[in-house]
């Protein structure tokens, strides 16, 4: 970064968004330009001949998802090949704004990847736990639920009632008892987790 600090305000247009300039922490991309989400200092990080434009505010620490993090996300769109979601939390920290994530068919399970059907694993509105994969494209985090502990943690049936897990592949409506297929997360209660760590 140069000696002259570039100060910006929220919503300020910083530069063009193209193959050599991508939106990073504290910024967003809209209609071909990168804008600031914060009042702070502009930082330009060069990685693999690409300039990542970031904005850092001295007043607050910004949490963003990074490779290997466990995140909480909500599914909003599904297709036969992938589902799109909004990342809401990193670990137990709630994000200031949601980040876009994508979960591809081949990253849903660790085994029998070719037999995975997105519609039998997730539905729009489901809340999932997922792991962040290495970033391969700007603006979107690639996610994986291939571990037993990852997958759907909260879901509602087609009638809008809460569902409870009955196996690793099914959840049941608490009101109508109708079963629906899901890639269910094996959530370990904290008390048991702490006992396991002690042993």
VEXDREN-2710 file (C-alpha; in Angstrom, 1 decimal):
% VEXDREN-2710
k/r/px/py/pz
1/UNK/0.0/0.0/0.0
2/UNK/1.3/3.5/-0.8
3/UNK/2.2/6.0/1.9
4/UNK/-0.8/8.1/1.0
5/UNK/-3.8/6.6/2.7
6/UNK/-7.0/6.6/0.6
7/UNK/-9.9/7.2/3.0
8/UNK/-13.5/6.3/1.8
9/UNK/-17.1/6.5/3.0
10/UNK/-19.8/3.8/2.9
11/UNK/-21.2/3.6/-0.6
12/UNK/-18.3/5.3/-2.3
13/UNK/-17.3/4.0/-5.7
14/UNK/-13.7/2.9/-5.6
15/UNK/-12.8/1.4/-9.0
16/UNK/-14.0/-0.7/-11.9
17/UNK/-14.6/-4.4/-11.2
18/UNK/-12.9/-6.5/-13.8
19/UNK/-10.6/-9.5/-14.1
20/UNK/-7.7/-7.7/-12.4
21/UNK/-9.7/-5.9/-9.7
22/UNK/-12.0/-7.9/-7.4
23/UNK/-14.1/-7.0/-4.4
24/UNK/-12.7/-8.1/-1.0
25/UNK/-13.4/-7.5/2.6
26/UNK/-15.4/-4.3/3.3
27/UNK/-16.5/-3.8/-0.3
28/UNK/-19.2/-5.0/-2.7
29/UNK/-19.6/-5.2/-6.5
30/UNK/-22.5/-3.7/-8.4
31/UNK/-23.0/-3.0/-12.1
32/UNK/-19.3/-3.3/-12.9
33/UNK/-17.9/-1.2/-10.1
34/UNK/-16.5/-1.9/-6.6
35/UNK/-18.0/0.2/-3.8
36/UNK/-17.1/0.5/-0.1
37/UNK/-19.4/-0.8/2.6
38/UNK/-17.5/1.0/5.4
39/UNK/-15.9/4.3/6.3
40/UNK/-12.2/3.4/6.4
41/UNK/-8.9/3.0/4.6
42/UNK/-8.7/1.4/1.2
43/UNK/-6.2/-1.5/1.0
44/UNK/-5.1/-3.1/-2.3
45/UNK/-3.8/-6.7/-1.9
46/UNK/-2.1/-8.3/-4.9
47/UNK/-2.6/-12.1/-5.3
48/UNK/-1.8/-14.0/-8.5
49/UNK/-1.8/-10.8/-10.6
50/UNK/-5.2/-9.9/-9.3
51/UNK/-5.8/-6.8/-7.1
52/UNK/-8.2/-7.4/-4.2
53/UNK/-9.8/-4.2/-3.1
54/UNK/-10.5/-4.1/0.6
55/UNK/-11.6/-1.4/3.1
56/UNK/-10.6/-1.6/6.7
57/UNK/-12.3/0.4/9.5
58/UNK/-10.2/1.2/12.6
59/UNK/-13.4/1.3/14.7
60/UNK/-14.5/-2.2/14.1
61/UNK/-13.1/-5.6/13.4
62/UNK/-14.7/-7.1/10.3
63/UNK/-15.2/-10.9/10.3
64/UNK/-15.3/-12.5/6.9
65/UNK/-15.4/-16.2/5.9
66/UNK/-12.0/-17.7/5.1
67/UNK/-10.8/-21.1/3.9
68/UNK/-11.5/-23.9/6.4
69/UNK/-14.0/-21.9/8.5
70/UNK/-17.3/-23.6/9.6
71/UNK/-20.1/-21.2/8.6
72/UNK/-23.9/-21.1/9.1
73/UNK/-25.8/-20.3/5.9
74/UNK/-29.3/-20.3/4.6
75/UNK/-30.3/-21.9/1.3
76/UNK/-32.2/-19.6/-1.1
77/UNK/-31.9/-21.2/-4.6
78/UNK/-31.5/-24.8/-5.7
79/UNK/-30.8/-26.3/-9.2
80/UNK/-29.8/-29.8/-10.2
81/UNK/-26.1/-29.0/-10.0
82/UNK/-25.8/-26.6/-7.0
83/UNK/-27.5/-24.6/-4.4
84/UNK/-26.9/-20.9/-3.6
85/UNK/-27.0/-19.6/-0.1
86/UNK/-26.3/-16.6/2.1
87/UNK/-23.6/-17.0/4.8
88/UNK/-24.9/-15.5/8.0
89/UNK/-22.3/-16.6/10.7
90/UNK/-18.6/-17.6/10.9
91/UNK/-18.3/-20.0/13.8
92/UNK/-20.4/-18.4/16.6
93/UNK/-19.9/-14.8/15.2
94/UNK/-22.8/-13.2/13.4
95/UNK/-21.7/-11.3/10.2
96/UNK/-22.4/-7.7/9.7
97/UNK/-23.8/-8.5/6.3
98/UNK/-24.4/-11.9/4.5
99/UNK/-22.0/-13.3/2.0
100/UNK/-22.9/-15.3/-1.1
101/UNK/-22.0/-19.0/-1.0
102/UNK/-22.5/-21.8/-3.5
103/UNK/-22.6/-25.5/-2.6
104/UNK/-22.0/-27.8/-5.7
105/UNK/-23.4/-31.2/-6.1
106/UNK/-20.0/-32.9/-5.8
107/UNK/-19.3/-31.2/-2.4
108/UNK/-22.5/-32.4/-0.7
109/UNK/-21.3/-35.8/0.5
110/UNK/-17.9/-37.4/1.0
111/UNK/-19.1/-40.7/-0.6
112/UNK/-21.3/-41.7/-3.6
113/UNK/-20.9/-38.2/-5.0
114/UNK/-22.3/-39.2/-8.4
115/UNK/-25.6/-40.3/-6.7
116/UNK/-26.2/-37.0/-4.9
117/UNK/-29.4/-35.2/-5.8
118/UNK/-29.5/-31.6/-4.6
119/UNK/-33.3/-31.6/-4.1
120/UNK/-33.0/-34.6/-1.8
121/UNK/-30.3/-32.9/0.3
122/UNK/-31.5/-29.3/0.7
123/UNK/-34.5/-27.0/0.1
124/UNK/-34.8/-23.2/0.0
125/UNK/-35.0/-21.8/3.5
126/UNK/-32.9/-24.6/5.1
127/UNK/-30.2/-23.5/7.5
128/UNK/-27.0/-25.4/7.1
129/UNK/-23.5/-25.8/8.6
130/UNK/-20.8/-25.9/5.9
131/UNK/-17.0/-25.6/5.5
132/UNK/-15.5/-22.9/3.3
133/UNK/-13.4/-24.3/0.5
134/UNK/-10.4/-22.6/-1.2
135/UNK/-11.7/-19.5/-3.1
136/UNK/-11.8/-20.1/-6.8
137/UNK/-14.0/-17.2/-8.0
138/UNK/-14.5/-13.7/-6.8
139/UNK/-17.7/-12.6/-4.9
140/UNK/-18.8/-16.2/-4.0
141/UNK/-17.6/-18.6/-1.3
142/UNK/-17.5/-22.3/-2.3
143/UNK/-18.9/-24.5/0.5
144/UNK/-18.8/-28.2/1.4
145/UNK/-21.0/-30.4/3.6
146/UNK/-19.0/-33.5/3.0
147/UNK/-18.3/-34.1/6.7
148/UNK/-20.8/-35.9/9.0
149/UNK/-21.1/-32.8/11.3
150/UNK/-22.1/-30.6/8.3
151/UNK/-25.5/-30.3/6.5
152/UNK/-29.0/-29.2/7.4
153/UNK/-29.5/-28.1/11.1
154/UNK/-32.8/-26.3/10.8
155/UNK/-35.6/-27.0/8.2
156/UNK/-39.3/-26.4/7.7
157/UNK/-41.7/-28.7/5.9
158/UNK/-43.6/-27.7/2.7
159/UNK/-46.4/-26.7/5.1
160/UNK/-44.1/-24.4/7.0
161/UNK/-43.8/-26.5/10.2
162/UNK/-40.4/-27.2/11.9
163/UNK/-38.8/-30.5/11.1
164/UNK/-36.8/-32.8/13.3
165/UNK/-34.0/-35.1/12.1
166/UNK/-34.8/-38.9/12.2
167/UNK/-31.8/-40.2/10.4
168/UNK/-28.7/-38.8/8.5
169/UNK/-30.8/-38.6/5.3
170/UNK/-34.4/-37.7/6.5
171/UNK/-36.2/-35.1/8.5
172/UNK/-39.8/-35.4/9.7
173/UNK/-42.5/-32.6/10.0
174/UNK/-43.3/-32.1/13.7
175/UNK/-47.0/-31.5/12.8
176/UNK/-47.9/-33.7/9.9
177/UNK/-45.2/-36.4/10.4
178/UNK/-44.4/-36.3/6.6
179/UNK/-40.8/-37.3/6.0
180/UNK/-38.5/-35.3/3.6
181/UNK/-35.0/-36.2/2.4
182/UNK/-32.2/-34.0/3.6
183/UNK/-28.4/-34.1/4.1
184/UNK/-28.7/-33.9/7.9
185/UNK/-25.9/-32.5/10.1
186/UNK/-24.7/-34.7/12.9
187/UNK/-24.8/-32.0/15.6
188/UNK/-22.9/-32.9/18.7
189/UNK/-24.2/-31.2/21.9
190/UNK/-21.5/-29.0/23.5
191/UNK/-21.6/-30.9/26.8
192/UNK/-20.8/-34.2/24.9
193/UNK/-18.2/-32.5/22.8
194/UNK/-16.4/-31.2/25.9
195/UNK/-16.4/-34.7/27.4
196/UNK/-14.9/-36.1/24.2
197/UNK/-12.2/-33.5/24.2
198/UNK/-11.3/-34.2/27.8
199/UNK/-10.9/-38.0/27.2
END
